[in-house]
Amino acid sequence: MPLLVVKKLKKSFDGIVAVNDLSFEVHKNEIAAIIGPNGAGKTTTFNLLSGVLKADTGQIIFKDEPVFGLKPHAIAARGMVRTFQNVNLFDNMTVIDNVKVGCHKKGRIEVFGAAFRTPAFRREEAFITEKSLSVLRLIGLEKRGAEMAGNLPFGQQRLLEIARALAGDPEILLLDEPAAGLNTPETAELAELIIKLRQQGITIVIIEHDMELVMEISENIIVLDQGIKIAEGSPLEIQNNRKVIGAYLGEDC
């Protein structure tokens, strides 16, 4: 049974169709990629899945339940969490406090408990601190937890954004161009991290322009062109698909 089912998703902006009749499935513990030329509708698709945008028509079913029309926080609470194409950290907060923001999405203590620092509040804060440290250890930033997030090198800021998403305990992690701006060693480190996350039971859906990375880590690749799915399959199948070659090279194949 697929973990995520997308059926006939459509989204238009002022009469321009950005995503058109899009359908695909993502299975548990899979690394899936959504690729395509600029303007193909990739980020719009992520915005629809995460609730940032509402589709005109279609269905989004996550864990056998519809999430179509839910707000982003509600979808994240159900276990589908995303990162964004542009790094969006709290630069004036520490590294660990940025991760704690992701943990607090699932916090249970109300304003009264926080204001008066009740025992329940202190227990939850201790749990969140330990969880945040655990996530930082996973991505290799545990020694930089007390530093300001804005002082990190760009590659580590990318990792920190992933860490903040992981703090929300995702079952599906949507990564929007995580390799953008990374050098070759940083991209290799990112690939290792994504594979490690899959080994820990997290399903990954990635939008990425780095085709070497996509072909290395993905098991299923969905190719969009002008909002339409033109191909889907394994890396080898996609590499040899004439429609995909035509979309990227601008040739009539």
Secondary structure in CASP SS format (residue, H / E / C, confidence):
PFRMAT SS
TARGET T0000
AUTHOR 0000-0000-0000
METHOD secondary structure of the structure
MODEL  1
M C 1.00
P C 1.00
L C 1.00
L E 1.00
V E 1.00
V E 1.00
K E 1.00
K E 1.00
L E 1.00
K E 1.00
K E 1.00
S E 1.00
F E 1.00
D C 1.00
G C 1.00
I E 1.00
V E 1.00
A E 1.00
V E 1.00
N E 1.00
D E 1.00
L E 1.00
S E 1.00
F E 1.00
E E 1.00
V E 1.00
H C 1.00
K C 1.00
N C 1.00
E C 1.00
I E 1.00
A E 1.00
A E 1.00
I E 1.00
I E 1.00
G C 1.00
P C 1.00
N C 1.00
G C 1.00
A C 1.00
G C 1.00
K H 1.00
T H 1.00
T H 1.00
T H 1.00
F H 1.00
N H 1.00
L H 1.00
L H 1.00
S C 1.00
G C 1.00
V C 1.00
L C 1.00
K C 1.00
A C 1.00
D C 1.00
T E 1.00
G E 1.00
Q E 1.00
I E 1.00
I E 1.00
F E 1.00
K C 1.00
D C 1.00
E E 1.00
P E 1.00
V C 1.00
F C 1.00
G C 1.00
L C 1.00
K C 1.00
P H 1.00
H H 1.00
A H 1.00
I H 1.00
A H 1.00
A H 1.00
R H 1.00
G C 1.00
M E 1.00
V E 1.00
R E 1.00
T C 1.00
F C 1.00
Q C 1.00
N C 1.00
V C 1.00
N C 1.00
L C 1.00
F C 1.00
D C 1.00
N C 1.00
M C 1.00
T E 1.00
V H 1.00
I H 1.00
D H 1.00
N H 1.00
V H 1.00
K H 1.00
V H 1.00
G H 1.00
C H 1.00
H H 1.00
K C 1.00
K C 1.00
G C 1.00
R C 1.00
I C 1.00
E C 1.00
V H 1.00
F H 1.00
G H 1.00
A H 1.00
A H 1.00
F H 1.00
R C 1.00
T C 1.00
P H 1.00
A H 1.00
F H 1.00
R H 1.00
R H 1.00
E H 1.00
E H 1.00
A H 1.00
F H 1.00
I H 1.00
T H 1.00
E H 1.00
K H 1.00
S H 1.00
L H 1.00
S H 1.00
V H 1.00
L H 1.00
R H 1.00
L H 1.00
I H 1.00
G C 1.00
L C 1.00
E H 1.00
K H 1.00
R H 1.00
G C 1.00
A C 1.00
E C 1.00
M E 1.00
A H 1.00
G H 1.00
N H 1.00
L C 1.00
P C 1.00
F H 1.00
G H 1.00
Q H 1.00
Q H 1.00
R H 1.00
L H 1.00
L H 1.00
E H 1.00
I H 1.00
A H 1.00
R H 1.00
A H 1.00
L H 1.00
A C 1.00
G C 1.00
D C 1.00
P C 1.00
E C 1.00
I E 1.00
L E 1.00
L E 1.00
L E 1.00
D E 1.00
E C 1.00
P C 1.00
A C 1.00
A C 1.00
G C 1.00
L C 1.00
N C 1.00
T H 1.00
P H 1.00
E H 1.00
T H 1.00
A H 1.00
E H 1.00
L H 1.00
A H 1.00
E H 1.00
L H 1.00
I H 1.00
I H 1.00
K H 1.00
L H 1.00
R H 1.00
Q H 1.00
Q C 1.00
G C 1.00
I C 1.00
T E 1.00
I E 1.00
V E 1.00
I E 1.00
I E 1.00
E C 1.00
H C 1.00
D C 1.00
M H 1.00
E H 1.00
L H 1.00
V H 1.00
M H 1.00
E H 1.00
I H 1.00
S C 1.00
E C 1.00
N E 1.00
I E 1.00
I E 1.00
V E 1.00
L E 1.00
D E 1.00
Q C 1.00
G C 1.00
I E 1.00
K E 1.00
I E 1.00
A E 1.00
E E 1.00
G E 1.00
S C 1.00
P H 1.00
L H 1.00
E H 1.00
I H 1.00
Q H 1.00
N C 1.00
N C 1.00
R H 1.00
K H 1.00
V H 1.00
I H 1.00
G H 1.00
A H 1.00
Y H 1.00
L H 1.00
G C 1.00
E C 1.00
D C 1.00
C C 1.00
END
